[in-house]
Amino acid sequence: MAVTKLATLVVVANVADVLIGTTNFNDENDNPQVTNYESTDQIVERLFNLRSDAITRAVEIMSSFVNVKPKREAKAPKKSKDVVGTNHDSESKAKNGEVYQTKLAKTSDVNPATVARNQKLIEDVLSLCPALPLEFIAPAFRKFGALASASKKTNRNDSDDEDNLQSNFSRLIYNMPFRRFIITKSLLLVSGASTVIRAGSRFCSIPSNPIAAYMSLGPLLLAEFCSLCYDLENTSIATKNSASQSTHYLSLTQLSLRAFSFCVHGLSTSTTNQAMSNAQRVQFMISNAIRIASRAAPSSKDGWDYYQSLNVQGNNAPQDEIELKKSLTPFVSFKVDANAPVRLCLFSELMRSSMYGEAIECCHLIKAAAASFSEPSIKHHLSVMLLRCFEQIKQVGVGLLSLDHGEGNQNESCVCYAIDTAFELNNNLDGDTFVPFPHGFLGLDLMSKKGFQLARSKMGLTSMCPNYWPEKHLDRLMDEFSSQLGCPGTIQQITWALTVQLGCSNIFSEVMNSSSPVTKRNSGLACIRSASKTSGSNFAKETRSIANMISASIESGLNSAEFVTAKLIPHMSGSTLNMAQRLVMCLLMSASKVIHASSPSAEFVDTSGSFASLLLKSTKKLYSILARLLLSFLANPHSLESSETKCLLKYLASNLMQSVAALLYTLQEKHETTGGKFLTENKIETHGKISALLVCEKEKLDNAFLKIGAKLKHVGVISDWLQEYSFISLNRDFVIKRADIQLAKEREAPRTKKNTVSGDKRKINCETSGKMMKQKKNDKAAVPVAKIVEGDEEVDDVSHDSGGDEEFESDDNDVVSLGNLTNDMGDNDLSEGEDLDGDSFNADSNEHSSSEIEFDSENE
């Protein structure tokens, strides 16, 4: 019976929802005194009340039934005789199932949290219904939204307050559930999550005219946001602090700003052929929204006018994109005018008022608007200003909306969302990568700063400008830019800021040079400091999120380098091959810098060593890509002496190698987590596998160094500089062969006795075992091959005849390499017995001096 009632109520709410969208407000005359408006208002109010009553009744029915677990009665077990054919285990399991089976029972004690959860469930079910058409939502916003509420307040008289409250028109204006209903339906409309139904027609796509929907609803939604921000109950502050029904809903301000962001995103990514560009459409819509928001919230008019009067410049950007950047300055900006008093932008004001939910939606808004920019330098400037907005939180100044909600809850933040937006605007690791250009690229002077920035802009890369960052960072950034392949971007800045905030472990105190230019003064950022001032649990959560974003950026850059190395370079030749090899070197260089910057604080990011393990995994992949890239130079060995190659190899030997060694030691000594608990065996085993695979890839890289060095000597190119960056172990004094391993396995294998049937079979077994014993005696009498290592040559001190080379060459395939030993220890991403293409990568094909696994007898 309850299920039937519940289904009926859901159908009633759905029908009322659809019928509300069929009403016509007759926008020809916006005068509430017209009789048509009165009748329409009455119809809308009745339908909405019917929908609300149906939802309320359905929630009451759902909340009145709770899961009841019957109590288990303790009874003495009955003794029964064992009867053949009975199954006592199945009977006992069936009884246990009956005892623990939960049932629904009706109760009068209803928990408010249960009511809120069930109401949210009913609303989610109704959101699957067709969205309201644009012909209803836009007039409803104008008639019952923020504009109507503002005009009502200005024209209200105390004498007719009671009369106004009695009319349908006034009740719908101040009805917040009806306001939420309209905003939610507009969000479903502009996001394309629902379809539209019209009376007498079929379902159609949403929206049927997208540009018109975005242009008409966007300004109205921003006006709703600005008007609702002044009421504390409609913001995310009340949602976080209240334990009532609102905790299961987004606040009205979040809903309206999210819907406005969808309108901006739709205009930025529109592909319709019109005279206006995407940047012009977004700029026109935002300008119109600012004008309407000034009317809906008169207190914000001064702030909008201040930012609209500023002059904004763009570097080599089209005029329409410069105008759009000017329209976005009220939302995100930092000290646009140094001589003027401090005026906080919208993002800084939301952060200072602890409206973190609205601040997150503001980050999504900036990301959506940036999709219409074709100039990468503007995106980079927006990302830096978004991060520097945290510097103004503690400053005394007037905000854009002049909000006065106090500081609120200081145990939360939205730093990770701002950093994620900044990373995306910076094109992740590509923005931190130095890209080589061919001589005379587009006729530009690449030696000049302006020509180099213009070349990067043509390639879709951000033009780095140190002046965007704090003044304390300028000296370090200028030194980095002056160095070869120096291109510090947003990711490196965030990485160093996180490292100096968390500190370095004792192991890295010797690795980090005492004269290193990285300090808290010249590398710290306000966004990281603001997160550290929150609660310990929130800061730990933010730190893990930032670390995961850094790891994802490194992985993205390495995937690009892997694709070029494995799929493109094998099919290139000439100058194209040279440019591709130099580009991959630059990608590996940027990834190496981020790994080196993240290593000192990896121990403090999490308690299980997961971030340190991710860094080692990325380093393993970097070594694998570099080994294959070095082997590609066999086709053009003269190109190996490029400046990019020398700079990368020098950085790996002087900086990254020490950081990786310290990370390996840190991961090896990691045994405990918080609270004195120990790591699980699976976690320790995973760390050990990653470390072993890293060492394996390093040896493959050393083999590639030897191979390319021999090739350079053969073609007559001096390769002494290459030997400085290869680290080969020369302390091995004997060889493990496959025959020895096979004999050891057979010797240690368990022996099983078999019943013999005939004397002939027993005789055959005796002969076989005799041969095995004789072969084992010969193996024990054999003397291990000792070798004397002299420089790059190895001399056999046992066999000196002319046939020694042929004999050693025949045994070369029988030698166990480190890559084959770790063949079964591959991780989830790539099988370690194969190269990046899936082809066999056998280190034994190199010289026997580096492919054999030797052990130091002294250490043993």
C-alpha positions in Angstrom: 0.0 0.0 0.0 2.8 2.4 0.9 4.6 1.7 -2.4 1.4 2.5 -4.4 1.0 5.8 -2.6 4.6 6.7 -3.1 4.4 6.0 -6.9 1.2 8.0 -7.1 2.7 11.0 -5.4 5.8 10.9 -7.6 3.5 10.9 -10.7 1.5 13.8 -9.3 4.7 15.8 -8.7 6.0 15.0 -12.2 2.7 16.1 -13.9 2.6 19.3 -11.9 6.2 19.9 -12.9 5.4 19.6 -16.6 2.2 21.7 -16.4 4.1 24.6 -14.7 6.2 24.9 -17.9 3.1 25.2 -20.1 2.0 28.5 -18.5 2.4 31.8 -20.5 3.3 35.0 -18.8 2.6 37.2 -21.8 5.7 39.4 -21.7 4.3 42.1 -23.9 3.4 44.2 -20.9 5.3 43.9 -17.6 2.6 45.3 -15.4 1.4 43.3 -12.4 -2.0 45.0 -12.5 -3.1 43.2 -15.7 -5.6 40.5 -15.1 -3.8 38.0 -17.2 -0.8 38.2 -14.8 -3.1 37.6 -11.8 -4.6 34.5 -13.3 -1.2 33.2 -14.4 0.3 33.8 -11.0 -2.5 32.0 -9.4 -2.1 29.0 -11.7 1.7 28.8 -11.1 1.3 29.1 -7.4 -1.3 26.3 -7.2 0.7 24.0 -9.4 3.8 24.6 -7.4 2.0 24.0 -4.1 0.6 20.8 -5.5 4.1 19.7 -6.4 5.5 20.6 -3.0 2.7 18.9 -1.1 3.2 15.7 -3.2 6.9 15.7 -2.4 6.3 16.4 1.3 3.8 13.6 1.5 6.2 11.2 -0.3 9.0 12.1 2.0 6.9 11.4 5.1 5.9 8.0 3.8 9.6 7.1 3.0 10.8 8.4 6.4 8.1 6.6 8.4 9.6 3.2 7.5 13.0 2.2 9.0 15.1 -0.9 8.8 14.6 -3.0 11.9 17.1 -5.7 12.9 15.4 -8.4 15.0 17.1 -9.3 18.1 18.8 -12.7 18.2 17.4 -15.0 20.8 20.0 -17.0 22.6 18.7 -20.6 22.7 20.5 -23.8 23.9 21.5 -25.9 20.9 19.5 -29.1 20.6 21.4 -32.3 20.4 20.5 -34.3 17.3 21.7 -37.6 16.1 23.6 -37.6 12.9 21.5 -39.1 10.1 22.8 -40.1 6.8 21.7 -37.7 4.0 21.1 -34.7 6.3 22.9 -31.4 5.8 23.3 -29.7 9.2 25.5 -26.9 7.8 23.0 -25.7 5.3 20.2 -25.7 7.9 22.3 -23.6 10.3 23.2 -21.1 7.6 19.5 -20.8 6.7 18.6 -20.2 10.3 21.3 -17.6 10.6 20.0 -15.9 7.5 16.5 -15.7 9.0 17.8 -14.3 12.2 19.8 -11.4 10.6 17.3 -10.6 7.9 16.3 -6.9 8.2 12.7 -5.8 7.9 10.8 -2.5 7.3 8.9 -1.3 10.3 6.7 1.8 10.7 7.8 4.2 13.3 6.7 7.7 14.5 10.2 8.7 15.6 11.6 10.4 12.4 15.1 11.6 12.2 15.5 15.1 10.5 18.6 13.8 8.7 16.5 10.9 7.2 13.8 13.4 6.1 16.4 15.6 4.4 18.1 12.6 2.7 14.7 11.3 1.4 13.7 14.7 0.1 17.0 14.9 -1.8 16.3 11.5 -3.3 12.8 12.5 -4.4 14.2 15.7 -6.0 16.9 13.7 -7.8 14.2 11.5 -9.2 12.2 14.5 -10.4 15.3 16.0 -12.0 15.0 13.2 -14.6 11.8 14.8 -15.8 11.9 17.2 -18.8 13.3 20.6 -18.1 11.2 23.7 -18.2 11.4 25.6 -21.5 13.2 28.9 -21.9 9.8 30.6 -22.6 8.8 30.0 -19.0 12.2 30.3 -17.1 13.3 33.7 -18.4 9.9 35.5 -17.7 9.7 33.8 -14.3 13.2 35.2 -13.3 12.1 38.7 -14.4 8.8 38.5 -12.6 9.6 36.6 -9.5 13.4 36.9 -9.2 16.0 39.3 -7.9 15.0 42.2 -10.2 11.4 42.0 -9.0 12.5 41.7 -5.4 14.7 44.8 -5.7 12.0 46.9 -7.3 9.5 45.6 -4.7 11.8 46.8 -1.9 12.3 50.3 -3.4 8.5 50.8 -4.1 7.2 49.3 -0.9 5.1 51.4 1.5 4.5 50.4 5.1 0.8 51.0 4.7 0.3 48.3 2.1 2.7 45.6 3.3 -0.2 43.4 4.5 -2.0 43.8 1.2 1.1 42.9 -0.8 1.7 39.7 1.2 -1.8 38.5 0.4 -1.3 38.6 -3.4 0.0 35.6 -5.4 2.6 37.8 -7.0 4.2 38.8 -3.7 4.1 35.4 -2.2 6.0 33.9 -5.2 8.6 36.7 -5.0 9.5 35.9 -1.4 9.0 32.1 -1.7 12.6 30.7 -1.6 11.6 27.1 -2.5 10.1 28.5 -5.7 13.3 30.5 -6.3 15.3 27.3 -5.9 12.9 25.5 -8.2 13.5 28.1 -11.0 17.3 28.1 -10.6 17.5 24.3 -10.5 15.5 24.1 -13.7 17.6 26.7 -15.4 20.7 24.7 -14.4 19.3 21.6 -16.0 18.4 23.6 -19.1 21.8 25.3 -19.8 23.8 22.2 -18.8 22.0 20.0 -21.3 21.2 17.4 -18.6 17.5 17.3 -19.5 15.2 17.6 -22.5 12.4 20.0 -23.2 8.8 19.1 -23.8 6.2 21.4 -25.4 2.5 20.9 -25.4 1.5 19.0 -28.5 5.0 18.3 -29.6 7.7 15.7 -29.1 10.8 15.9 -26.9 13.5 18.2 -28.4 17.2 18.7 -27.7 18.3 21.2 -25.1 18.5 24.0 -25.7 16.9 24.3 -29.1 18.6 27.7 -29.6 21.6 27.6 -27.3 23.0 31.0 -28.0 19.7 32.7 -27.2 19.3 30.6 -24.0 22.8 31.5 -22.7 22.4 35.2 -23.6 19.1 35.5 -21.9 19.6 33.4 -18.8 23.2 34.3 -18.0 22.6 37.9 -16.9 19.6 36.9 -14.8 21.5 34.1 -13.0 24.4 36.5 -12.1 21.8 39.0 -10.8 20.3 36.2 -8.6 23.8 35.3 -7.3 24.6 38.9 -6.3 21.2 39.4 -4.7 21.3 36.2 -2.7 24.8 36.7 -1.4 23.6 39.3 1.1 21.3 36.8 2.9 23.4 34.5 5.0 20.8 31.7 5.0 21.2 31.4 1.2 25.0 31.0 1.2 27.2 28.0 1.7 28.1 29.3 5.2 24.6 28.3 6.5 24.8 25.0 4.6 28.1 24.0 6.4 27.1 25.2 9.8 23.5 23.8 9.8 22.6 20.3 10.5 19.1 20.6 9.0 17.8 19.8 5.6 20.0 22.3 3.8 23.1 20.2 4.3 21.9 17.9 1.5 21.5 20.7 -1.0 23.7 23.2 -2.6 23.1 26.8 -1.5 21.1 29.1 -3.8 24.2 31.2 -4.4 26.2 28.1 -5.5 23.4 26.9 -7.8 23.0 30.3 -9.5 26.8 30.8 -10.0 27.1 27.3 -11.3 24.4 27.8 -13.8 26.0 31.1 -14.9 29.3 29.2 -15.4 27.5 26.8 -17.7 26.2 29.7 -19.7 29.8 31.0 -20.1 31.1 27.6 -21.0 28.4 27.1 -23.6 29.3 30.4 -25.3 33.0 29.7 -25.1 32.8 26.3 -26.7 30.1 27.1 -29.2 30.7 26.1 -32.8 27.9 27.9 -34.5 28.8 30.1 -37.4 28.0 33.7 -36.5 29.6 37.1 -37.0 30.7 37.3 -33.4 33.6 35.3 -32.1 33.3 33.3 -28.9 35.3 35.9 -27.0 32.9 38.6 -28.2 29.9 36.6 -27.2 31.2 35.9 -23.7 32.3 39.6 -23.2 28.9 40.9 -24.3 27.0 38.5 -22.0 29.2 39.3 -19.0 28.9 43.0 -19.6 25.1 42.7 -19.8 25.1 40.5 -16.6 27.1 43.2 -14.7 24.6 45.9 -15.7 21.6 43.8 -14.5 23.5 42.7 -11.4 24.1 46.4 -10.5 20.3 46.9 -10.6 19.5 43.8 -8.6 22.1 44.5 -5.9 22.7 48.3 -5.7 25.4 47.8 -3.1 27.6 46.2 -5.7 27.3 49.0 -8.3 30.4 50.9 -7.1 32.6 47.8 -7.3 31.4 46.9 -10.8 32.0 50.5 -12.0 35.5 50.6 -10.5 36.7 47.5 -12.5 34.9 48.6 -15.6 36.8 51.9 -15.6 40.3 50.2 -15.6 42.6 49.9 -18.6 43.7 46.4 -19.2 46.5 45.5 -21.7 47.3 42.3 -23.5 50.5 41.1 -25.0 50.0 40.5 -28.7 46.4 39.5 -28.1 43.4 40.3 -30.3 41.2 43.2 -29.2 38.2 41.1 -28.4 40.2 38.9 -26.0 41.6 42.0 -24.3 38.1 43.3 -23.7 37.1 39.9 -22.3 40.0 39.9 -20.0 38.9 43.3 -18.8 35.4 41.9 -18.1 36.9 39.1 -16.0 38.9 41.5 -13.8 36.0 42.0 -11.3 36.0 38.2 -10.7 39.8 37.6 -10.5 42.4 40.3 -10.2 45.3 41.4 -8.0 46.4 45.0 -7.4 45.3 46.3 -10.8 46.0 49.8 -9.8 48.9 50.1 -7.2 48.0 53.8 -6.4 44.3 53.1 -5.7 43.0 51.8 -2.4 42.7 48.0 -2.0 39.6 46.8 -3.8 39.0 43.1 -3.4 37.8 41.1 -6.4 34.9 38.6 -6.1 37.1 35.6 -5.5 39.1 37.3 -2.7 36.0 38.6 -1.1 34.4 35.1 -1.1 37.5 33.6 0.5 37.6 36.3 3.2 33.9 35.7 4.0 34.5 31.9 4.1 32.1 31.3 1.3 34.3 28.4 0.0 31.5 26.8 -2.1 30.9 30.0 -4.1 34.7 30.4 -4.4 34.9 27.0 -6.0 32.2 27.9 -8.5 34.2 31.1 -9.2 37.2 28.9 -10.2 35.0 27.0 -12.6 33.7 30.3 -14.0 37.3 31.4 -14.8 38.1 28.0 -16.3 35.0 28.2 -18.5 35.7 31.8 -19.7 39.4 31.0 -20.5 38.3 28.5 -23.1 37.5 31.3 -25.5 41.1 32.8 -25.3 43.5 31.9 -28.1 46.4 33.8 -26.6 48.2 31.6 -24.0 49.8 34.5 -22.2 46.3 35.7 -21.1 45.5 32.3 -19.6 48.8 32.3 -17.8 48.2 35.8 -16.4 44.7 34.7 -15.1 46.2 31.6 -13.4 48.8 33.7 -11.6 46.3 36.3 -10.5 44.0 33.5 -9.2 46.8 32.2 -7.0 47.8 35.6 -5.8 44.2 36.5 -4.8 45.0 34.7 -1.5 47.4 37.5 -0.6 44.5 39.9 -0.3 42.4 37.8 2.2 43.9 39.4 5.3 44.2 42.9 3.8 41.8 45.7 4.8 39.7 46.7 1.9 36.3 46.9 0.4 35.1 43.9 -1.6 33.2 43.9 -4.9 29.8 43.1 -3.3 30.7 44.8 0.1 29.7 41.7 2.0 29.9 41.6 5.8 29.5 38.0 6.9 32.6 37.9 9.2 35.4 35.5 8.9 33.3 32.4 9.4 34.8 29.0 9.4 38.6 29.1 9.1 39.0 25.3 9.1 38.3 24.9 5.4 39.7 26.2 2.2 39.5 25.7 -1.6 43.2 25.9 -2.4 43.3 22.7 -4.4 40.5 23.9 -6.7 42.4 27.1 -7.4 45.6 25.2 -8.1 43.8 22.8 -10.3 42.4 25.7 -12.4 45.9 27.3 -12.5 47.4 24.1 -13.8 44.9 23.7 -16.5 45.3 27.3 -17.6 49.0 26.7 -17.7 48.6 23.7 -20.0 50.0 21.4 -17.2 53.6 20.5 -17.7 53.7 22.0 -21.3 53.7 25.5 -19.8 56.9 24.7 -17.9 58.7 23.2 -20.9 61.3 25.0 -22.9 60.6 24.3 -26.6 63.4 24.5 -29.2 62.6 26.3 -32.4 64.2 25.8 -35.8 66.4 28.6 -37.1 64.3 31.4 -38.7 61.0 30.1 -37.3 58.2 32.3 -38.9 60.9 34.9 -39.6 61.1 35.8 -35.9 64.2 36.9 -34.0 64.4 34.1 -31.5 67.3 35.6 -29.6 65.2 38.5 -28.4 62.7 38.2 -25.6 59.8 39.5 -27.6 60.5 37.2 -30.5 60.8 34.1 -28.2 57.5 34.9 -26.5 55.8 35.4 -29.8 57.1 32.0 -31.0 55.8 30.3 -27.9 52.4 32.0 -28.4 52.2 30.7 -32.0 52.9 27.2 -30.7 50.1 27.5 -28.1 52.4 27.7 -25.2 52.4 30.3 -22.4 54.8 33.1 -22.4 56.5 33.2 -19.0 56.7 36.6 -17.4 58.5 36.8 -14.0 56.8 40.1 -13.2 53.4 38.4 -12.6 54.8 36.6 -9.5 55.6 38.3 -6.2 58.6 40.6 -6.1 60.4 38.4 -3.7 60.6 35.7 -6.4 62.0 37.8 -9.1 65.7 37.2 -8.4 65.3 33.4 -8.3 63.1 33.4 -11.4 65.5 35.6 -13.4 68.4 33.3 -12.5 66.3 30.3 -13.7 65.4 32.1 -16.9 69.0 32.9 -17.6 70.0 29.3 -17.3 69.8 26.9 -20.2 66.5 25.3 -20.8 65.1 27.4 -17.9 61.3 27.9 -18.1 59.8 28.0 -14.6 56.1 27.9 -14.7 53.1 27.5 -12.5 53.8 23.8 -11.6 57.4 24.4 -10.5 56.3 27.4 -8.5 53.6 25.4 -6.7 56.0 22.5 -6.2 58.7 24.6 -4.6 56.1 26.5 -2.4 54.8 23.2 -1.1 58.3 21.9 -0.4 59.4 25.0 1.5 56.1 24.9 3.5 56.4 21.2 4.5 60.1 21.3 5.0 62.8 18.8 4.0 63.6 15.5 5.7 66.9 14.8 7.3 68.0 12.6 4.4 67.7 15.5 2.0 69.6 17.9 4.1 72.8 16.7 2.5 71.2 16.4 -0.9 69.9 20.0 -1.0 72.8 22.3 -1.4 73.3 24.9 1.4 73.7 27.6 -1.2 70.5 26.7 -2.9 68.5 29.7 -3.9 65.2 28.1 -2.8 64.0 29.5 0.5 60.7 30.3 2.1 61.2 34.0 1.3 61.8 33.6 -2.4 59.6 30.5 -3.0 56.6 30.7 -0.6 53.1 31.4 -1.9 50.1 32.7 0.0 47.8 30.0 -1.3 49.9 27.3 0.4 50.3 29.3 3.6 46.5 29.9 3.8 45.9 26.1 3.6 48.5 25.5 6.3 46.7 27.8 8.7 43.6 25.7 8.6 43.0 22.6 10.7 45.5 19.8 10.5 43.1 17.3 8.8 42.1 19.9 6.2 45.7 20.8 5.5 46.6 17.1 5.1 43.7 16.7 2.7 44.8 19.7 0.7 48.4 18.6 0.6 47.5 15.2 -0.7 45.3 16.7 -3.4 48.0 19.1 -4.5 50.5 16.2 -4.6 48.2 14.1 -6.7 47.8 17.0 -9.2 51.6 17.4 -9.4 52.0 13.6 -10.0 49.3 13.7 -12.7 51.1 16.6 -14.4 54.3 14.7 -14.4 52.6 11.6 -15.8 50.9 13.7 -18.5 54.3 15.2 -19.7 55.9 11.8 -19.7 53.1 10.3 -21.7 53.6 12.9 -24.4 57.4 12.2 -24.4 56.7 8.5 -24.6 54.3 8.9 -27.5 56.8 10.9 -29.5 59.7 8.5 -28.7 57.8 5.3 -29.4 55.4 6.2 -32.2 56.9 9.2 -34.1 60.7 9.1 -33.9 61.2 5.7 -35.5 59.5 7.0 -38.7 61.5 10.3 -38.9 64.7 11.3 -40.4 66.9 14.3 -41.1 66.2 17.6 -39.5 62.7 16.5 -38.4 64.2 13.7 -36.3 66.6 16.1 -34.7 63.9 18.5 -33.7 61.8 15.7 -32.3 64.7 14.4 -30.2 65.4 17.8 -28.8 61.7 18.3 -27.9 61.6 15.0 -26.0 64.8 16.1 -24.2 63.1 19.3 -23.1 60.0 17.4 -21.9 62.1 15.1 -19.8 64.0 18.1 -18.5 60.8 19.7 -17.2 59.6 16.5 -15.6 63.0 16.0 -13.9 62.8 19.5 -12.4 59.4 18.8 -10.9 60.4 15.4 -9.5 63.6 17.0 -8.0 61.5 19.8 -6.5 58.9 17.4 -5.0 61.4 14.9 -3.5 62.5 16.7 -0.4 59.0 17.0 1.1 57.6 13.7 -0.3 58.0 12.1 3.1 55.6 14.6 4.8 52.9 14.5 2.1 51.3 11.3 3.4 52.1 8.7 6.1 52.2 5.7 3.8 54.9 6.8 1.4 52.5 6.8 -1.6 53.7 10.1 -3.1 57.3 9.1 -2.8 56.4 5.8 -4.6 54.7 7.8 -7.3 57.7 9.9 -7.8 60.0 6.8 -8.1 57.5 5.3 -10.6 57.7 8.5 -12.7 61.5 8.4 -12.5 61.5 4.8 -13.7 59.3 5.8 -16.7 61.6 8.7 -17.4 64.7 6.4 -17.4 62.9 4.0 -19.8 62.0 6.8 -22.2 65.5 8.3 -22.1 67.1 4.8 -22.8 65.0 4.4 -25.9 65.6 8.0 -26.9 69.4 7.5 -26.7 69.2 4.4 -28.8 67.4 6.4 -31.5 70.5 8.5 -31.8 72.2 5.5 -33.5 70.6 6.8 -36.7 72.1 10.3 -36.3 74.9 10.1 -33.7 76.1 13.7 -34.5 72.8 15.1 -33.2 73.6 13.7 -29.7 75.9 16.7 -29.0 73.0 19.2 -28.9 72.7 21.6 -26.0 69.4 20.1 -24.8 71.0 16.6 -24.5 74.0 17.9 -22.6 71.8 20.0 -20.3 69.5 17.1 -19.5 72.3 14.6 -18.8 74.1 17.1 -16.6 70.9 17.8 -14.6 70.2 14.1 -14.1 73.8 13.4 -12.9 74.1 16.5 -10.6 70.5 16.8 -9.2 68.0 14.1 -10.0 70.3 11.2 -9.2 70.9 12.3 -5.6 67.2 13.0 -5.0 66.2 9.6 -6.3 68.8 7.9 -4.1 67.5 9.7 -1.1 63.9 8.8 -2.0 64.9 5.1 -2.3 66.4 5.3 1.2 63.3 7.1 2.5 61.0 4.5 1.1 63.2 1.7 2.4 63.0 3.0 6.0 59.3 3.7 5.8 57.6 1.1 8.0 55.1 3.0 10.2 52.1 5.2 9.7 50.2 7.5 12.1 49.4 6.2 15.5 52.3 3.8 15.6 50.7 1.5 13.1 52.8 -0.5 10.7 52.4 -0.6 6.9 50.8 -3.6 5.5 52.9 -6.3 3.8 51.3 -5.6 0.4 52.2 -1.9 0.7 55.8 -2.7 1.6 56.0 -5.3 -1.2 54.7 -2.7 -3.7 57.3 -0.2 -2.6 60.0 -2.8 -3.0 58.9 -3.7 -6.5 58.9 -0.1 -7.7 62.4 0.4 -6.2 63.7 -2.8 -7.9 62.2 -1.8 -11.2 63.7 1.6 -11.0 67.2 0.1 -10.5 66.5 -2.2 -13.5 65.6 0.8 -15.7 68.7 2.6 -14.6 70.9 -0.3 -15.7 69.2 -0.4 -19.0 69.9 3.3 -19.3 73.6 2.6 -18.6 73.6 0.0 -21.3 72.2 2.5 -23.7 75.0 4.9 -22.7 77.6 2.3 -23.5 76.1 1.4 -26.8 75.7 5.0 -28.1 79.3 5.7 -26.8 80.7 2.9 -28.8 78.8 4.2 -31.9 80.2 7.6 -31.4 83.7 6.2 -31.2 83.1 4.2 -34.4 82.0 7.2 -36.4 84.9 9.3 -35.0 83.0 11.6 -32.7 84.6 12.4 -29.3 82.3 11.0 -26.6 84.3 11.6 -23.5 81.6 13.9 -22.1 79.0 11.1 -22.4 81.0 8.8 -20.1 80.7 11.4 -17.3 76.9 10.8 -17.1 76.9 7.0 -17.1 77.3 5.0 -13.9 78.5 1.4 -14.5 79.2 -1.1 -11.7 82.7 -2.6 -12.1 82.8 -4.8 -9.0 81.3 -8.0 -10.3 83.6 -11.0 -10.3 81.5 -14.0 -11.4 78.6 -14.8 -13.6 75.3 -16.6 -12.9 74.2 -18.7 -15.8 70.8 -20.2 -16.6 72.2 -23.8 -16.3 73.2 -23.1 -12.8 69.8 -21.8 -11.9 68.1 -24.8 -13.5 70.3 -27.2 -11.6 69.6 -25.4 -8.4 65.8 -25.6 -9.0 66.0 -29.4 -9.7 68.2 -29.9 -6.6 65.9 -28.1 -4.3 62.7 -29.5 -5.8 60.7 -31.9 -3.6 61.1 -35.5 -4.5 58.1 -37.9 -4.7 58.3 -41.6 -4.6 56.6 -43.5 -7.4 55.5 -47.1 -7.3 57.3 -49.1 -10.0 55.4 -51.7 -11.9 58.2 -53.5 -13.8 61.9 -54.1 -13.4 62.5 -52.4 -16.8 61.0 -49.2 -15.6 63.0 -49.3 -12.4 66.1 -49.8 -14.4 65.5 -46.8 -16.6 65.0 -44.6 -13.5 68.2 -45.8 -12.0 70.1 -45.0 -15.2 68.6 -41.5 -15.4 69.4 -40.7 -11.8 73.0 -41.9 -12.3 73.4 -39.5 -15.2 72.1 -36.7 -13.1 74.4 -37.5 -10.2 77.4 -37.6 -12.6 76.4 -34.3 -14.1 76.1 -32.7 -10.6 79.6 -34.0 -9.7 81.0 -32.4 -12.9 79.3 -29.1 -12.1 80.7 -29.1 -8.6 84.2 -29.7 -9.9 83.9 -26.8 -12.4 85.7 -23.6 -11.4 83.8 -20.3 -11.7 85.1 -18.0 -14.4 87.0 -15.2 -12.8 87.6 -12.0 -14.7 89.9 -9.0 -14.3 88.3 -5.7 -15.2 90.6 -3.2 -16.6 88.9 0.0 -17.7 86.5 -0.8 -20.5 87.9 -4.2 -21.3 87.6 -7.6 -19.5 90.3 -10.2 -19.6 89.7 -13.9 -18.8 92.4 -15.2 -16.6 91.5 -18.9 -17.1 91.3 -19.3 -20.9 93.8 -17.5 -23.1 93.5 -19.4 -26.3 92.2 -18.0 -29.5 88.9 -19.8 -29.2 88.0 -18.0 -25.9 86.0 -15.3 -27.6 83.9 -17.7 -29.6 83.2 -19.8 -26.4 82.3 -16.7 -24.4 80.1 -15.4 -27.2 78.2 -18.7 -27.4 77.6 -18.5 -23.6 76.3 -15.0 -23.9 72.7 -16.0 -24.4 73.0 -18.2 -21.3 73.7 -15.3 -19.0 70.9 -14.0 -16.8 70.4 -10.3 -17.1 68.9 -8.0 -14.5 66.0 -7.2 -16.8 65.1 -10.9 -17.1 65.4 -11.4 -13.3 62.8 -8.6 -12.8 60.7 -9.7 -15.7 58.0 -11.0 -13.4 58.0 -7.9 -11.2 56.2 -5.6 -13.6 53.8 -3.0 -12.3 50.3 -2.2 -13.5 51.3 0.3 -16.2 54.1 -1.4 -18.3 55.6 -4.9 -18.5 59.2 -4.5 -17.5 60.4 -7.3 -19.8 59.3 -5.2 -22.8 60.1 -1.7 -24.1 57.5 1.0 -24.6 56.3 -0.5 -27.9 55.9 -4.0 -26.5 59.0 -5.2 -28.3 61.6 -7.2 -26.5 64.2 -5.0 -24.8 67.1 -7.3 -24.1 70.1 -5.8 -22.3 72.1 -8.9 -23.2 72.5 -7.7 -26.8 75.1 -5.1 -25.5 78.7 -5.8 -24.6 79.1 -8.7 -22.2 80.9 -6.5 -19.7 77.6 -4.7 -18.9 75.0 -7.3 -19.6 76.2 -9.9 -17.2 75.2 -9.8 -13.5 78.2 -10.0 -11.3 78.4 -10.0 -7.5 81.2 -8.8 -5.3 82.7 -11.7 -3.4 84.2 -9.4 -0.8 80.8 -7.9 0.0 79.3 -11.4 0.1 
